[in-house]
Each structure stands twice: as structure tokens, then as C-alpha cells.
Amino acid sequence: MRSIQRRLSMGLVAVLVVCGLSLILVSQWLVDHALRGYLRGGLQTESENLLIALVRGPNGLQLDEQRLNPAYQRPFSGRYFEIHTGASRWRSRSLWDSTLAVPSSEGLAGRLVDGPDEQRLLVYRANYQRFGQSLTLIVAQDYNPLLASFNRMLRLGAVLGLVALVIILLLQRLTVRNALRPLETVRRQIVQLQQGQRAQLDNQVPLELEPLVSQINHLLRHTEDNLKRARHGIGNLGHALKTPLAVLVSMSARDELAQHPDVQQTLREQLDYIRQRLEHELRRARLAGDQLPGVYLDCDAELPTLCSLVRHLHGAGLFIDCQVPVGLKLPWDREDMLELLGNLLDNAGKWAHAQIRLVIQIKADHYLITVDDDGPGVPATRREEILNRGARLDEHITGHGLGLSIVRDIVDSCGGTLTLAESSLGGLHIQIILPLKKRSPLLASTPSV
């Protein structure tokens, strides 16, 4: 859920930033346009007042300074004018030694003009007729104070926008958390499904999730029904074959076959092999029971029973030392792990004199499983041989040489490694390394929403 929240937050931030910048730019243009329109009226009024200040004198037109705004008398006051006629030119004292750029057309200049004392001027030009004489009036006003005020307003608006953005993101996060809470609940339930802690998802979900949850539950029921039918089918098939198998075993002992001892021995071995395989599959079906698919092996609950079964098969005096972390659950299929550990202990029990040691350790990136016995051990030259299916080190020991080959098949399917060595107890040392499974995104810890 964290990635969804992150994407939504990033998307919202991008949208708000784009909208905020666009709003600032548009607002800046609108305010600037409105201010210039407002000041244009003032400059036009100033030009008309200057026109009135032009009076008739002895030598023609002259400027009556008594009628001028005092701001035009103060140097660099921010208020300036120039009056151009055919023969005369007047300019305000506020310009000092500077001159005003004459706009190319009548009205407000389209851009700000550089003025004295690093001022930025808004310039207005007007053409008039006064006492039959044509003249041009240029008035200007410093725009810097308005720009400074406008920039302060923009900075304040940016700060307020940033605060608003933070508040919106917090509210959005709370809203998304509440909206995604049902998805988080479903995620946790799917994790429980993967760990075999529940059989189906709860149906109390929002309307938008009902089709998804309903379909998942349907698939789970269908899968569970198929597993049950397969297990029952295996059981029924095994029980159905037991009677014909018993008949074949009894027929193999007839006197007619005694004349062919090689054929009789081969027939007995193959029938015994079939019986062993049937019992093995029936035992797997019984071990599975009504367990949920994907359930992990709980070592605290399963190992005592498994060790008791091994002692029952190979002698009550057999000591099995289990060194397993408390509460350990091996994160693989329960049946596979039961078969792996069961075959390891059974193989060790066949050869051990009095002691077996089972150790399971959790390392940084793998599980380490070791089994030692105090039996005669296996010569180094034959250790690889006994991993082959059907290989038996001693024909007098019961079995068909399938135990370690099955163990190797399970280890290979888990991506692990199996090695044989000499045990410190004197017998065989079996070491299995099972790599940690890649964590599913569903199992990754995420903050609750």
C-alpha cells in the first residue's frame, strides 16, 4: 500500500505545483495588467494638468510652475515629465540631468523604461493642441514601489501556498489511508492464506472489492476441493490395490515358482517395492489430513511426534537430540518438510547405535539443517552413491534406498544443497542448506492503514 500512497502523493504534489505555478503566473499578469490600467488613468490626468499649466506668455507658450505638483520639483521623486513643442522643451526638475525615452506611439508604453536612480518607469505619451500649437507631453511614474509590494505579496502567497500544500497532502494521506484500509485488510488475509492460517477471505468488504474477493474465495474452494479429491483418490486407489497386491504376494510364494528362484526373488522384490510406495503415498495423504494448502511446518508441534515415530520404528532406547529454535516454522510446504525430516531421521535411525542429533539453525540468508548419528558411517567413496534412487549401502537393512534420494529431490526443488560428511558422533553427517525464500510483496511489512 505504501507504493500506492507514494504514487498518489507524488501525483497530487505534481498537480498542485503545476496548478500553483500557473495560478501565480496568471495572477501576476492579471494584477500587473490591472495596476498599469489604473496608473494609466492617473498619468493621463497628470498630462492634462500639465497641459493646463501651459499658459500664453509674451514669447508664446510658457510653463506656469505654480500649477505643478511639488513632486516634480524634488530630484528623483519618482514623478517626471517632459513637454516637447516645435521650438521649446520643458522637463521636470525631478529628472535632474536625465531625460525620458519618448514612446513611439501615443498612450501607455508597452514596457517599463529605465529611469534615474535605477528606477523603472511607467511612461505615458499624449499629443495635444494648445493655443493653436502642437505639443507632446510625456509623463512617467516610478513603478519600483509597486513591484516591491507586488513581490512581497507573491512571496507571502508562495508561503501560504506551501502551507496549504502541506495541509492538503496530510489530508490526502489520511483520506487515502482510510480509502485503502479495506485493501490492507485483504492483503493481510492473503498473507494468512499463504501461511495456511485461514481458508478464505472475509466477504465483508467494500462494494468495489466484492467481485475480487468472491473470485478468490471461489478459486480457493475449487483448489481445496481438488486437493481433497486427489487425496481421497490416492487413498482409495491404495486401499483398492492392497488386496490384489496381497494376492500377488501369496502367488509369488507358490511352489511352481520355486523352480525359478531368480524369477521368484525378482517378483518378490518388485511387489515389496510397490507395497512400500503405496504405504508411502498413503502415509503422505494421512499426514496432510485437513491442513490448509500452503501451511508451514510448525517444528514445536510436529517434531515430537516425528521423533516418537522414529523411536518406535528403530528402538525405544534410541536418543534423538533435537536442537531447534523455539517457535520455529519452516517456510516451506508442511508435507515436504515432514517428508524431508522424516526420511533424514529414519535413515539415521536405521544406522544409529544409540544417538541421533538434529539441529536446525537460522542464518542470515539460509536455513541450516544437520543430522548426525553414531552409526558406522559411510566411506567417502560411497557417499555420492547412496544419494541415487534405489541405492542401498547394506542389503540386510530393510528399505529400498529411496529415503536420501527423496530428500535430495525435495532439497533441489527448494533450491538448496545437500552434502555428506563424517559426523563428530562417529557416523554420517548430513548437512542441508535451504536458501531463504524471496519475500513476497504481500509479506513485506507495511504500515497499517
TORFILO-854530 format. One record per residue (C-alpha): x, y, z; residue number from 1; residue in one letter. Coordinates in nm, 3 decimals, decimal comma. Each point is the difference from the previous one (the first is absolute). Example, Ala and Ser with C-alpha at 12.3 -4.5 7.8 and 13.67 -1.06 7.14 Angstrom:
TORFILO-854530
<r <1,230; -0,450; 0,780>; 1; "A">
<r <0,137; 0,344; -0,066>; 2; "S">
//
This chain:
TORFILO-854530
<r <0,000; 0,000; 0,000>; 1; "M">
<r <0,294; 0,228; 0,058>; 2; "R">
<r <0,078; 0,016; -0,374>; 3; "S">
<r <-0,362; 0,097; -0,077>; 4; "I">
<r <0,013; 0,276; 0,261>; 5; "Q">
<r <0,334; 0,119; -0,135>; 6; "R">
<r <-0,126; 0,011; -0,359>; 7; "R">
<r <-0,316; 0,182; 0,102>; 8; "L">
<r <0,198; 0,248; 0,211>; 9; "S">
<r <0,252; 0,063; -0,279>; 10; "M">
<r <-0,278; 0,042; -0,252>; 11; "G">
<r <-0,187; 0,240; 0,226>; 12; "L">
<r <0,317; 0,200; 0,070>; 13; "V">
<r <0,074; 0,025; -0,373>; 14; "A">
<r <-0,355; 0,113; -0,078>; 15; "V">
<r <-0,005; 0,253; 0,284>; 16; "L">
<r <0,342; 0,139; -0,091>; 17; "V">
<r <-0,097; 0,041; -0,366>; 18; "V">
<r <-0,333; 0,155; 0,095>; 19; "C">
<r <0,167; 0,223; 0,261>; 20; "G">
<r <0,265; 0,127; -0,241>; 21; "L">
<r <-0,259; 0,057; -0,269>; 22; "S">
<r <-0,219; 0,187; 0,247>; 23; "L">
<r <0,294; 0,216; 0,114>; 24; "I">
<r <0,097; 0,088; -0,356>; 25; "L">
<r <-0,357; 0,076; -0,103>; 26; "V">
<r <-0,059; 0,200; 0,318>; 27; "S">
<r <0,322; 0,195; -0,057>; 28; "Q">
<r <-0,105; 0,089; -0,354>; 29; "W">
<r <-0,354; 0,093; 0,103>; 30; "L">
<r <0,113; 0,217; 0,292>; 31; "V">
<r <0,271; 0,167; -0,208>; 32; "D">
<r <-0,248; 0,065; -0,279>; 33; "H">
<r <-0,255; 0,143; 0,245>; 34; "A">
<r <0,261; 0,223; 0,168>; 35; "L">
<r <0,123; 0,137; -0,328>; 36; "R">
<r <-0,354; 0,068; -0,110>; 37; "G">
<r <-0,067; 0,183; 0,326>; 38; "Y">
<r <0,325; 0,203; -0,021>; 39; "L">
<r <-0,067; 0,083; -0,363>; 40; "R">
<r <-0,302; 0,198; 0,109>; 41; "G">
<r <0,211; 0,188; 0,254>; 42; "G">
<r <0,269; 0,079; -0,254>; 43; "L">
<r <-0,260; 0,121; -0,246>; 44; "Q">
<r <-0,138; 0,233; 0,268>; 45; "T">
<r <0,356; 0,122; 0,072>; 46; "E">
<r <0,051; 0,077; -0,370>; 47; "S">
<r <-0,323; 0,199; -0,008>; 48; "E">
<r <0,108; 0,196; 0,311>; 49; "N">
<r <0,333; 0,078; -0,171>; 50; "L">
<r <-0,191; 0,113; -0,307>; 51; "L">
<r <-0,192; 0,245; 0,217>; 52; "I">
<r <0,329; 0,124; 0,149>; 53; "A">
<r <0,107; 0,115; -0,346>; 54; "L">
<r <-0,112; 0,360; -0,033>; 55; "V">
<r <0,040; 0,275; -0,258>; 56; "R">
<r <0,298; 0,223; 0,066>; 57; "G">
<r <0,169; 0,299; -0,166>; 58; "P">
<r <0,215; -0,234; -0,204>; 59; "N">
<r <-0,265; -0,262; -0,067>; 60; "G">
<r <-0,069; -0,308; 0,216>; 61; "L">
<r <0,158; -0,014; 0,344>; 62; "Q">
<r <-0,027; -0,238; 0,295>; 63; "L">
<r <-0,159; 0,131; 0,321>; 64; "D">
<r <0,200; -0,181; 0,269>; 65; "E">
<r <-0,246; 0,113; 0,268>; 66; "Q">
<r <-0,251; -0,244; -0,140>; 67; "R">
<r <0,241; -0,299; 0,006>; 68; "L">
<r <-0,009; -0,288; 0,248>; 69; "N">
<r <0,278; 0,051; 0,261>; 70; "P">
<r <0,124; -0,351; -0,078>; 71; "A">
<r <0,128; 0,128; -0,332>; 72; "Y">
<r <0,231; 0,241; 0,186>; 73; "Q">
<r <0,171; -0,264; 0,222>; 74; "R">
<r <0,292; -0,189; -0,162>; 75; "P">
<r <-0,062; -0,369; -0,070>; 76; "F">
<r <-0,346; 0,022; 0,160>; 77; "S">
<r <-0,138; -0,261; -0,236>; 78; "G">
<r <-0,229; 0,245; -0,182>; 79; "R">
<r <0,136; 0,145; -0,326>; 80; "Y">
<r <-0,109; 0,181; -0,316>; 81; "F">
<r <0,128; 0,146; -0,322>; 82; "E">
<r <-0,184; 0,236; -0,235>; 83; "I">
<r <0,109; 0,028; -0,361>; 84; "H">
<r <-0,116; 0,267; -0,243>; 85; "T">
<r <0,140; 0,106; -0,330>; 86; "G">
<r <0,226; 0,269; 0,151>; 87; "A">
<r <-0,001; -0,063; 0,375>; 88; "S">
<r <0,060; -0,285; 0,247>; 89; "R">
<r <-0,077; -0,022; 0,370>; 90; "W">
<r <0,083; -0,277; 0,246>; 91; "R">
<r <-0,050; -0,048; 0,371>; 92; "S">
<r <0,278; 0,078; 0,248>; 93; "R">
<r <-0,051; -0,345; 0,145>; 94; "S">
<r <0,175; -0,144; -0,305>; 95; "L">
<r <0,317; 0,187; 0,096>; 96; "W">
<r <0,240; -0,068; -0,292>; 97; "D">
<r <-0,198; -0,290; -0,143>; 98; "S">
<r <-0,242; -0,011; -0,291>; 99; "T">
<r <-0,305; -0,210; -0,072>; 100; "L">
<r <-0,020; -0,243; -0,289>; 101; "A">
<r <-0,280; 0,108; -0,233>; 102; "V">
<r <-0,247; -0,284; -0,073>; 103; "P">
<r <-0,044; -0,065; -0,371>; 104; "S">
<r <-0,378; 0,023; 0,022>; 105; "S">
<r <-0,259; 0,188; 0,198>; 106; "E">
<r <-0,126; -0,153; 0,325>; 107; "G">
<r <0,165; -0,219; 0,262>; 108; "L">
<r <0,333; -0,154; -0,097>; 109; "A">
<r <-0,011; -0,378; -0,035>; 110; "G">
<r <0,303; -0,056; 0,223>; 111; "R">
<r <0,171; 0,160; 0,295>; 112; "L">
<r <0,273; 0,253; -0,076>; 113; "V">
<r <0,327; 0,048; 0,188>; 114; "D">
<r <-0,010; 0,325; 0,200>; 115; "G">
<r <0,232; 0,194; 0,229>; 116; "P">
<r <0,134; -0,155; 0,321>; 117; "D">
<r <-0,059; -0,355; -0,137>; 118; "E">
<r <-0,375; 0,058; -0,007>; 119; "Q">
<r <-0,237; -0,183; -0,233>; 120; "R">
<r <-0,244; 0,244; -0,156>; 121; "L">
<r <-0,350; -0,037; -0,134>; 122; "L">
<r <-0,014; 0,253; -0,285>; 123; "V">
<r <-0,305; 0,162; -0,160>; 124; "Y">
<r <0,000; 0,214; -0,316>; 125; "R">
<r <-0,273; 0,238; -0,112>; 126; "A">
<r <-0,023; 0,237; -0,297>; 127; "N">
<r <-0,198; 0,327; 0,042>; 128; "Y">
<r <-0,078; 0,333; -0,164>; 129; "Q">
<r <0,044; 0,305; 0,227>; 130; "R">
<r <-0,072; 0,352; -0,126>; 131; "F">
<r <0,034; -0,125; -0,356>; 132; "G">
<r <0,337; -0,164; 0,062>; 133; "Q">
<r <0,070; -0,377; -0,010>; 134; "S">
<r <0,184; -0,151; 0,295>; 135; "L">
<r <0,094; -0,339; 0,150>; 136; "T">
<r <-0,033; -0,074; 0,370>; 137; "L">
<r <0,195; -0,290; 0,157>; 138; "I">
<r <-0,071; -0,083; 0,363>; 139; "V">
<r <0,156; -0,282; 0,198>; 140; "A">
<r <-0,035; -0,164; 0,340>; 141; "Q">
<r <0,240; -0,226; 0,189>; 142; "D">
<r <-0,137; -0,357; -0,003>; 143; "Y">
<r <0,256; -0,146; 0,244>; 144; "N">
<r <-0,206; 0,054; 0,322>; 145; "P">
<r <-0,291; -0,183; -0,158>; 146; "L">
<r <0,229; -0,276; -0,124>; 147; "L">
<r <0,151; -0,041; 0,348>; 148; "A">
<r <-0,345; -0,012; 0,156>; 149; "S">
<r <-0,115; -0,245; -0,264>; 150; "F">
<r <0,304; -0,224; 0,058>; 151; "N">
<r <-0,066; 0,000; 0,375>; 152; "R">
<r <-0,355; -0,105; -0,072>; 153; "M">
<r <0,126; -0,281; -0,226>; 154; "L">
<r <0,242; -0,124; 0,267>; 155; "R">
<r <-0,275; 0,005; 0,258>; 156; "L">
<r <-0,226; -0,183; -0,243>; 157; "G">
<r <0,273; -0,259; -0,065>; 158; "A">
<r <0,043; -0,062; 0,375>; 159; "V">
<r <-0,376; -0,030; 0,048>; 160; "L">
<r <-0,016; -0,231; -0,304>; 161; "G">
<r <0,276; -0,218; 0,145>; 162; "L">
<r <-0,183; -0,023; 0,332>; 163; "V">
<r <-0,320; -0,082; -0,186>; 164; "A">
<r <0,186; -0,267; -0,200>; 165; "L">
<r <0,127; -0,165; 0,319>; 166; "V">
<r <-0,348; 0,007; 0,152>; 167; "I">
<r <-0,152; -0,143; -0,320>; 168; "I">
<r <0,260; -0,279; -0,008>; 169; "L">
<r <-0,071; -0,090; 0,362>; 170; "L">
<r <-0,374; -0,004; -0,066>; 171; "L">
<r <0,058; -0,199; -0,318>; 172; "Q">
<r <0,212; -0,253; 0,190>; 173; "R">
<r <-0,271; -0,046; 0,261>; 174; "L">
<r <-0,262; -0,033; -0,272>; 175; "T">
<r <0,205; -0,254; -0,195>; 176; "V">
<r <0,073; -0,198; 0,315>; 177; "R">
<r <-0,368; -0,024; 0,081>; 178; "N">
<r <-0,081; -0,084; -0,362>; 179; "A">
<r <0,269; -0,272; -0,020>; 180; "L">
<r <-0,073; -0,152; 0,341>; 181; "R">
<r <-0,220; -0,276; -0,154>; 182; "P">
<r <0,281; -0,083; -0,245>; 183; "L">
<r <0,246; -0,028; 0,290>; 184; "E">
<r <-0,242; -0,234; 0,176>; 185; "T">
<r <-0,025; -0,215; -0,312>; 186; "V">
<r <0,382; 0,003; -0,031>; 187; "R">
<r <0,041; -0,125; 0,355>; 188; "R">
<r <-0,257; -0,273; -0,058>; 189; "Q">
<r <0,182; -0,110; -0,317>; 190; "I">
<r <0,321; -0,024; 0,208>; 191; "V">
<r <-0,191; -0,220; 0,244>; 192; "Q">
<r <-0,116; -0,209; -0,297>; 193; "L">
<r <0,361; -0,043; -0,113>; 194; "Q">
<r <0,096; -0,113; 0,349>; 195; "Q">
<r <-0,296; -0,237; 0,025>; 196; "G">
<r <-0,163; 0,191; 0,287>; 197; "Q">
<r <-0,339; 0,043; -0,168>; 198; "R">
<r <-0,204; -0,173; -0,267>; 199; "A">
<r <-0,157; 0,299; -0,174>; 200; "Q">
<r <-0,032; 0,378; 0,003>; 201; "L">
<r <-0,267; 0,186; 0,192>; 202; "D">
<r <-0,295; 0,107; -0,210>; 203; "N">
<r <-0,058; 0,322; 0,196>; 204; "Q">
<r <0,180; 0,230; -0,242>; 205; "V">
<r <-0,092; 0,317; -0,191>; 206; "P">
<r <-0,217; -0,041; -0,308>; 207; "L">
<r <0,295; 0,061; -0,235>; 208; "E">
<r <0,195; -0,294; 0,148>; 209; "L">
<r <-0,287; -0,250; 0,013>; 210; "E">
<r <0,062; -0,149; -0,349>; 211; "P">
<r <0,373; -0,044; 0,074>; 212; "L">
<r <-0,053; -0,160; 0,343>; 213; "V">
<r <-0,282; -0,217; -0,132>; 214; "S">
<r <0,216; -0,130; -0,286>; 215; "Q">
<r <0,296; -0,070; 0,230>; 216; "I">
<r <-0,224; -0,191; 0,243>; 217; "N">
<r <-0,146; -0,196; -0,291>; 218; "H">
<r <0,349; -0,096; -0,120>; 219; "L">
<r <0,102; -0,097; 0,355>; 220; "L">
<r <-0,304; -0,223; 0,041>; 221; "R">
<r <0,062; -0,154; -0,340>; 222; "H">
<r <0,368; -0,065; 0,081>; 223; "T">
<r <-0,082; -0,146; 0,342>; 224; "E">
<r <-0,266; -0,226; -0,151>; 225; "D">
<r <0,247; -0,122; -0,262>; 226; "N">
<r <0,261; -0,070; 0,268>; 227; "L">
<r <-0,249; -0,192; 0,209>; 228; "K">
<r <-0,112; -0,202; -0,301>; 229; "R">
<r <0,362; -0,074; -0,089>; 230; "A">
<r <0,079; -0,113; 0,354>; 231; "R">
<r <-0,312; -0,211; 0,021>; 232; "H">
<r <0,076; -0,142; -0,344>; 233; "G">
<r <0,351; -0,096; 0,109>; 234; "I">
<r <-0,139; -0,162; 0,314>; 235; "G">
<r <-0,270; -0,186; -0,186>; 236; "N">
<r <0,245; -0,116; -0,263>; 237; "L">
<r <0,245; -0,120; 0,265>; 238; "G">
<r <-0,263; -0,190; 0,190>; 239; "H">
<r <-0,138; -0,146; -0,321>; 240; "A">
<r <0,342; -0,128; -0,102>; 241; "L">
<r <0,083; -0,152; 0,336>; 242; "K">
<r <-0,212; -0,314; -0,053>; 243; "T">
<r <0,127; -0,077; -0,354>; 244; "P">
<r <0,352; 0,069; 0,122>; 245; "L">
<r <-0,043; -0,244; 0,288>; 246; "A">
<r <-0,128; -0,262; -0,245>; 247; "V">
<r <0,305; 0,053; -0,221>; 248; "L">
<r <0,232; -0,031; 0,300>; 249; "V">
<r <-0,161; -0,328; 0,102>; 250; "S">
<r <0,019; -0,129; -0,358>; 251; "M">
<r <0,371; 0,087; -0,014>; 252; "S">
<r <0,054; -0,246; 0,287>; 253; "A">
<r <-0,149; -0,296; -0,186>; 254; "R">
<r <0,199; -0,310; -0,060>; 255; "D">
<r <-0,028; 0,039; -0,376>; 256; "E">
<r <0,231; 0,303; 0,019>; 257; "L">
<r <0,244; -0,175; 0,232>; 258; "A">
<r <0,147; -0,167; -0,307>; 259; "Q">
<r <0,103; 0,348; -0,121>; 260; "H">
<r <0,157; 0,166; 0,306>; 261; "P">
<r <0,135; 0,300; -0,193>; 262; "D">
<r <-0,344; 0,081; -0,140>; 263; "V">
<r <-0,162; -0,056; 0,339>; 264; "Q">
<r <0,250; 0,230; 0,176>; 265; "Q">
<r <-0,041; 0,275; -0,260>; 266; "T">
<r <-0,377; -0,024; 0,019>; 267; "L">
<r <0,004; 0,023; 0,378>; 268; "R">
<r <0,232; 0,301; -0,006>; 269; "E">
<r <-0,214; 0,188; -0,250>; 270; "Q">
<r <-0,321; -0,080; 0,185>; 271; "L">
<r <0,161; 0,112; 0,326>; 272; "D">
<r <0,113; 0,320; -0,171>; 273; "Y">
<r <-0,357; 0,066; -0,120>; 274; "I">
<r <-0,131; -0,062; 0,352>; 275; "R">
<r <0,254; 0,243; 0,148>; 276; "Q">
<r <-0,092; 0,270; -0,250>; 277; "R">
<r <-0,372; -0,047; 0,071>; 278; "L">
<r <0,057; 0,026; 0,373>; 279; "E">
<r <0,216; 0,308; -0,055>; 280; "H">
<r <-0,269; 0,181; -0,201>; 281; "E">
<r <-0,273; -0,104; 0,241>; 282; "L">
<r <0,209; 0,132; 0,289>; 283; "R">
<r <0,043; 0,333; -0,182>; 284; "R">
<r <-0,374; 0,022; -0,053>; 285; "A">
<r <-0,060; -0,071; 0,371>; 286; "R">
<r <0,262; 0,259; 0,103>; 287; "L">
<r <-0,166; 0,264; -0,216>; 288; "A">
<r <-0,334; -0,059; 0,170>; 289; "G">
<r <-0,221; 0,307; -0,008>; 290; "D">
<r <0,288; 0,247; 0,010>; 291; "Q">
<r <-0,045; 0,313; -0,205>; 292; "L">
<r <0,201; 0,030; -0,324>; 293; "P">
<r <0,336; 0,171; 0,050>; 294; "G">
<r <0,016; -0,051; 0,377>; 295; "V">
<r <0,354; 0,012; 0,142>; 296; "Y">
<r <0,161; -0,265; 0,216>; 297; "L">
<r <-0,030; 0,092; 0,368>; 298; "D">
<r <0,307; -0,166; 0,152>; 299; "C">
<r <-0,127; 0,027; 0,360>; 300; "D">
<r <-0,319; -0,186; -0,091>; 301; "A">
<r <0,128; -0,251; -0,257>; 302; "E">
<r <0,353; -0,105; 0,102>; 303; "L">
<r <-0,090; -0,173; 0,331>; 304; "P">
<r <-0,246; -0,227; -0,183>; 305; "T">
<r <0,252; -0,065; -0,278>; 306; "L">
<r <0,276; -0,088; 0,248>; 307; "C">
<r <-0,237; -0,228; 0,190>; 308; "S">
<r <-0,084; -0,182; -0,323>; 309; "L">
<r <0,370; -0,048; -0,084>; 310; "V">
<r <0,070; -0,140; 0,350>; 311; "R">
<r <-0,297; -0,233; -0,040>; 312; "H">
<r <0,138; -0,128; -0,331>; 313; "L">
<r <0,366; -0,034; 0,101>; 314; "H">
<r <-0,004; -0,070; 0,372>; 315; "G">
<r <-0,131; 0,179; 0,306>; 316; "A">
<r <0,355; 0,037; 0,134>; 317; "G">
<r <0,101; 0,224; -0,287>; 318; "L">
<r <0,080; 0,354; 0,122>; 319; "F">
<r <-0,092; 0,280; -0,242>; 320; "I">
<r <0,145; 0,340; 0,090>; 321; "D">
<r <-0,202; 0,277; -0,172>; 322; "C">
<r <0,162; 0,343; 0,010>; 323; "Q">
<r <-0,261; 0,223; -0,161>; 324; "V">
<r <-0,086; 0,367; 0,077>; 325; "P">
<r <-0,321; 0,036; 0,199>; 326; "V">
<r <-0,299; 0,092; -0,212>; 327; "G">
<r <0,181; -0,074; -0,329>; 328; "L">
<r <-0,218; -0,042; -0,309>; 329; "K">
<r <0,180; -0,113; -0,314>; 330; "L">
<r <-0,137; 0,216; -0,286>; 331; "P">
<r <-0,058; -0,286; -0,242>; 332; "W">
<r <-0,286; -0,239; -0,058>; 333; "D">
<r <-0,075; -0,201; 0,313>; 334; "R">
<r <-0,019; -0,335; -0,180>; 335; "E">
<r <0,334; 0,053; -0,175>; 336; "D">
<r <0,172; 0,094; 0,324>; 337; "M">
<r <-0,155; -0,292; 0,186>; 338; "L">
<r <0,120; -0,236; -0,271>; 339; "E">
<r <0,348; 0,156; -0,002>; 340; "L">
<r <0,051; -0,014; 0,378>; 341; "L">
<r <-0,174; -0,336; 0,026>; 342; "G">
<r <0,227; -0,162; -0,258>; 343; "N">
<r <0,309; 0,158; 0,158>; 344; "L">
<r <-0,089; -0,132; 0,348>; 345; "L">
<r <-0,113; -0,336; -0,138>; 346; "D">
<r <0,326; -0,045; -0,190>; 347; "N">
<r <0,203; 0,098; 0,307>; 348; "A">
<r <-0,210; -0,231; 0,219>; 349; "G">
<r <0,079; -0,300; -0,222>; 350; "K">
<r <0,374; 0,040; 0,062>; 351; "W">
<r <0,028; 0,169; 0,340>; 352; "A">
<r <0,111; -0,203; 0,301>; 353; "H">
<r <-0,153; 0,221; 0,267>; 354; "A">
<r <-0,003; 0,369; -0,099>; 355; "Q">
<r <-0,127; 0,235; -0,272>; 356; "I">
<r <0,047; 0,377; 0,000>; 357; "R">
<r <-0,224; 0,234; -0,200>; 358; "L">
<r <0,099; 0,368; -0,013>; 359; "V">
<r <-0,189; 0,276; -0,185>; 360; "I">
<r <0,153; 0,348; -0,009>; 361; "Q">
<r <-0,112; 0,328; -0,157>; 362; "I">
<r <0,282; 0,183; -0,175>; 363; "K">
<r <0,007; 0,338; -0,173>; 364; "A">
<r <-0,112; -0,132; -0,339>; 365; "D">
<r <-0,078; -0,368; 0,050>; 366; "H">
<r <-0,119; -0,275; 0,233>; 367; "Y">
<r <0,260; -0,257; 0,107>; 368; "L">
<r <-0,122; -0,353; 0,080>; 369; "I">
<r <0,245; -0,262; 0,123>; 370; "T">
<r <-0,060; -0,363; 0,105>; 371; "V">
<r <0,270; -0,209; 0,172>; 372; "D">
<r <-0,002; -0,359; 0,121>; 373; "D">
<r <0,244; -0,220; 0,188>; 374; "D">
<r <-0,020; -0,287; -0,248>; 375; "G">
<r <0,276; -0,149; -0,213>; 376; "P">
<r <-0,003; 0,290; -0,244>; 377; "G">
<r <0,047; -0,009; -0,378>; 378; "V">
<r <0,335; -0,019; -0,179>; 379; "P">
<r <0,082; 0,317; -0,189>; 380; "A">
<r <0,013; -0,195; -0,328>; 381; "T">
<r <-0,364; -0,113; 0,038>; 382; "R">
<r <-0,165; 0,314; 0,135>; 383; "R">
<r <-0,111; 0,122; -0,340>; 384; "E">
<r <-0,123; -0,347; -0,093>; 385; "E">
<r <-0,253; -0,026; 0,283>; 386; "I">
<r <-0,175; 0,316; -0,124>; 387; "L">
<r <-0,107; -0,186; -0,315>; 388; "N">
<r <-0,351; -0,140; -0,009>; 389; "R">
<r <-0,006; -0,366; 0,104>; 390; "G">
<r <0,358; -0,006; 0,127>; 391; "A">
<r <0,048; -0,191; 0,327>; 392; "R">
<r <0,322; -0,018; 0,199>; 393; "L">
<r <-0,096; -0,323; 0,177>; 394; "D">
<r <-0,251; -0,241; -0,153>; 395; "E">
<r <-0,076; -0,143; 0,346>; 396; "H">
<r <-0,153; 0,330; 0,112>; 397; "I">
<r <-0,368; 0,024; -0,085>; 398; "T">
<r <-0,109; 0,257; -0,258>; 399; "G">
<r <0,034; 0,077; -0,366>; 400; "H">
<r <0,263; 0,272; -0,005>; 401; "G">
<r <-0,253; 0,275; -0,066>; 402; "L">
<r <0,039; 0,210; 0,317>; 403; "G">
<r <0,301; 0,216; -0,085>; 404; "L">
<r <-0,092; 0,022; -0,368>; 405; "S">
<r <-0,341; 0,141; 0,100>; 406; "I">
<r <0,177; 0,241; 0,235>; 407; "V">
<r <0,225; 0,116; -0,283>; 408; "R">
<r <-0,299; 0,052; -0,230>; 409; "D">
<r <-0,171; 0,218; 0,262>; 410; "I">
<r <0,320; 0,197; 0,066>; 411; "V">
<r <0,048; 0,059; -0,374>; 412; "D">
<r <-0,359; 0,118; -0,039>; 413; "S">
<r <0,064; 0,255; 0,277>; 414; "C">
<r <0,321; 0,119; -0,169>; 415; "G">
<r <0,219; -0,135; 0,280>; 416; "G">
<r <0,308; -0,220; 0,030>; 417; "T">
<r <0,062; -0,334; 0,172>; 418; "L">
<r <0,344; -0,120; 0,108>; 419; "T">
<r <0,124; -0,308; 0,185>; 420; "L">
<r <0,298; -0,015; 0,235>; 421; "A">
<r <0,135; -0,181; 0,303>; 422; "E">
<r <-0,189; 0,077; 0,321>; 423; "S">
<r <0,159; 0,101; 0,329>; 424; "S">
<r <-0,213; -0,278; 0,151>; 425; "L">
<r <0,183; -0,253; -0,215>; 426; "G">
<r <-0,267; -0,067; -0,262>; 427; "G">
<r <-0,135; 0,195; -0,295>; 428; "L">
<r <-0,039; 0,380; 0,000>; 429; "H">
<r <-0,269; 0,133; -0,236>; 430; "I">
<r <-0,008; 0,374; -0,061>; 431; "Q">
<r <-0,280; 0,177; -0,187>; 432; "I">
<r <-0,003; 0,369; -0,091>; 433; "I">
<r <-0,338; 0,142; -0,101>; 434; "L">
<r <0,016; 0,361; -0,128>; 435; "P">
<r <-0,243; 0,247; 0,145>; 436; "L">
<r <-0,297; 0,043; -0,229>; 437; "K">
<r <-0,027; 0,339; -0,169>; 438; "K">
<r <-0,243; 0,204; 0,200>; 439; "R">
<r <-0,327; 0,047; -0,174>; 440; "S">
<r <-0,124; 0,360; -0,035>; 441; "P">
<r <-0,307; -0,114; 0,191>; 442; "L">
<r <0,218; -0,114; 0,291>; 443; "L">
<r <0,206; 0,320; 0,009>; 444; "A">
<r <-0,066; 0,199; 0,309>; 445; "S">
<r <-0,201; 0,310; -0,075>; 446; "T">
<r <-0,141; 0,259; 0,233>; 447; "P">
<r <-0,355; -0,071; 0,089>; 448; "S">
<r <-0,252; 0,226; -0,168>; 449; "V">
//
